[in-house]
């Protein structure tokens, strides 16, 4: 009986781990802090559970600040018209989204406007 109980507990922990790695919008981002940033793409990570782009944005003091922009999962982005090749290193894009609660250079994208003017929803979810 103890072995069965231990095995069951281990299975529950293993199943819960991926869910813990995924977070809700409200856990990290503030819907009362919209951000708009224009910057040059420095890198991109097309991976689950969220795709990420990194852009260099000129800070208030004139220095370059690298922002991490969280987008939706790659599969959802594909359904919205994105491709991994949509983001070219060096391209200048406009990002609309919501700032992180921790005040760092980190945001959740809602829309991204590409250099040709194409605007695509890129968020993980609409804020409530």
C-alpha positions in Angstrom: 0.0 0.0 0.0 2.8 2.4 0.8 4.5 1.8 -2.5 1.2 2.5 -4.4 0.7 5.7 -2.4 4.3 6.8 -3.1 3.9 6.0 -6.8 0.6 7.9 -7.0 2.2 10.9 -5.3 5.1 10.9 -7.7 2.8 10.7 -10.7 0.8 13.7 -9.4 4.0 15.8 -8.9 5.2 14.9 -12.4 1.9 15.8 -14.0 1.7 19.1 -12.2 5.3 20.3 -13.1 4.5 21.5 -16.6 1.4 23.4 -15.4 3.5 25.2 -12.8 6.0 26.3 -15.5 3.2 28.0 -17.5 1.8 31.2 -15.9 -1.2 33.3 -16.4 -1.1 36.8 -17.8 -2.1 38.4 -14.5 0.7 36.6 -12.6 3.5 38.5 -14.4 2.0 41.4 -16.3 0.0 44.5 -15.3 -2.9 45.3 -17.6 -2.8 48.9 -16.2 0.7 49.4 -17.6 0.4 49.4 -21.4 3.7 49.8 -23.3 4.6 50.7 -26.8 8.1 50.1 -27.9 9.9 50.4 -31.2 13.1 48.5 -31.6 15.4 46.4 -33.6 15.1 42.6 -33.3 18.3 41.1 -31.8 17.1 37.5 -31.4 14.1 35.3 -31.3 13.2 32.0 -29.5 10.5 30.0 -31.2 9.7 27.5 -28.4 6.9 26.3 -26.1 5.2 27.4 -24.0 5.8 30.9 -25.4 7.8 32.4 -28.3 10.0 35.3 -27.4 11.6 38.2 -29.3 14.3 40.5 -28.0 14.5 44.0 -29.2 16.9 46.9 -28.6 15.1 50.0 -27.6 16.6 53.4 -27.0 16.2 54.3 -23.4 15.3 57.7 -21.9 19.0 58.4 -21.3 19.9 57.5 -24.9 21.4 54.1 -24.1 20.2 50.9 -25.7 18.0 48.6 -23.6 17.2 45.0 -24.6 13.6 44.2 -24.0 12.3 40.6 -23.8 8.9 40.3 -25.4 6.7 37.3 -24.6 4.3 36.2 -27.4 1.8 33.4 -27.6 2.8 29.7 -28.2 4.3 29.0 -31.6 1.3 26.9 -32.7 -1.1 29.7 -31.9 1.2 32.2 -33.7 1.2 29.9 -36.8 -2.6 29.9 -36.8 -2.6 33.8 -36.8 -0.3 34.0 -39.8 3.2 34.1 -38.1 6.0 32.0 -39.3 9.4 31.5 -37.7 10.8 33.4 -40.6 8.5 36.4 -40.0 11.0 37.8 -37.5 14.2 38.9 -39.2 17.2 39.9 -37.0 17.8 43.6 -37.5 14.2 44.4 -38.5 12.6 47.4 -36.8 9.2 46.5 -35.3 6.6 48.2 -33.1 5.4 46.3 -30.1 2.2 47.0 -28.2 1.6 45.1 -25.0 1.7 45.2 -21.2 4.7 45.7 -18.9 5.9 43.2 -16.4 4.8 43.8 -12.8 8.5 43.6 -11.7 9.4 46.8 -13.6 12.1 45.1 -15.7 12.4 45.4 -19.5 10.0 42.6 -20.1 6.5 42.7 -21.7 3.7 40.6 -23.0 2.9 41.5 -26.6 -0.6 42.1 -27.8 0.2 43.4 -31.3 3.4 43.6 -33.3 3.6 45.8 -36.4 6.1 44.6 -38.9 8.4 46.9 -41.0 5.9 46.6 -44.0 3.0 47.9 -41.7 1.4 44.4 -41.2 0.0 44.2 -37.7 -0.5 40.8 -36.1 -2.0 39.8 -32.8 0.9 38.1 -30.9 -0.3 37.8 -27.4 -0.7 34.9 -25.1 -4.2 36.0 -24.1 -6.4 39.1 -24.1 -6.2 40.8 -20.7 -9.5 40.7 -18.8 
